[in-house]
Amino acid sequence: MTPEIEQRIQRALTQVRPFLQADGGDVEFKRMREDGILELSWSGTCKVCPMSVMTLRAGVERAIMKEVPEVKRVEAV
């Protein structure tokens, strides 16, 4: 992964972070695998929220893939 790709990932996370933090949660970039899978980890209330899967797919993944088309999927680890 290039530094430019990581910057775009961080920029996308910066866009979604306020919505997560408003509910006491957050997300952290862990790594991007060779196969295009981006690994993130939840923190705060997002770790135990039953809606975190929907938030990941409909919010976080969509925002990241819009900014970083090299990402094929986003997974929480």
For each residue, the residues with C-beta under 8 A, 3 or more apart:
1: 5 6 31 32
2: 5 6
3: 6 7
4: 7 8
5: 1 2 8 9 32 68 70
6: 1 2 3 9 10 29 32
7: 3 4 10 11
8: 4 5 11 12 67 68
9: 5 6 12 13 29 32 38 64 67 68 71
10: 6 7 13 14 29
11: 7 8 14 15 67
12: 8 9 15 16 63 64 66 67 68
13: 9 10 16 17 27 29 60 63 64
14: 10 11 17
15: 11 12 63
16: 12 13 19 20 27 59 60 63
17: 13 14 20 21 26 27
18: 21 22
19: 16 22 23 59
20: 16 17 23 25 26 27 44 46 55
21: 17 18 24 25 26 44
22: 18 19
23: 19 20 45 46 49
24: 21 44 45
25: 20 21 42 43 44 45 46 47 49 52
26: 17 20 21 42 43 44 46
27: 13 16 17 20 40 41 42 43 46 60
28: 40 41 43
29: 6 9 10 13 38 40
30: 39 40 41 77
31: 1 38 39
32: 1 5 6 9 36 37 38 39 70 71
33: 36 37 38 39
34:
35: 72
36: 32 33 70 71 72 73
37: 32 33 71 72 73 74 75
38: 9 29 31 32 33 64 68 71 73 74 75
39: 30 31 32 33 74 75 76 77
40: 27 28 29 30 56 60 74 75 76 77
41: 27 28 30 76 77
42: 25 26 27 46 47 49 52 76
43: 25 26 27 28 46 47
44: 20 21 24 25 26 47
45: 23 24 25 48 49
46: 20 23 25 26 27 42 43 49 52 55
47: 25 42 43 44 52
48: 45
49: 23 25 42 45 46 52 55
50:
51: 54 55
52: 25 42 46 47 49 55 56 76
53: 56 57 76
54: 51 57 58 59
55: 20 46 49 51 52 58 59 60
56: 40 52 53 59 60 61 74 75 76
57: 53 54 60 61 62
58: 54 55 61 62
59: 16 19 54 55 56 62 63
60: 13 16 27 40 55 56 57 63 64 74
61: 56 57 58 64 65 73 74
62: 57 58 59 65 66
63: 12 13 15 16 59 60 66 67
64: 9 12 13 38 60 61 67 68 71 74
65: 61 62 68 69 71 74
66: 12 62 63
67: 8 9 11 12 63 64
68: 5 8 9 12 38 64 65 71
69: 65
70: 5 32 36
71: 9 32 36 37 38 64 65 68 74
72: 35 36 37
73: 36 37 38 61
74: 37 38 39 40 56 60 61 64 65 71
75: 37 38 39 40 56
76: 39 40 41 42 52 53 56
77: 30 39 40 41
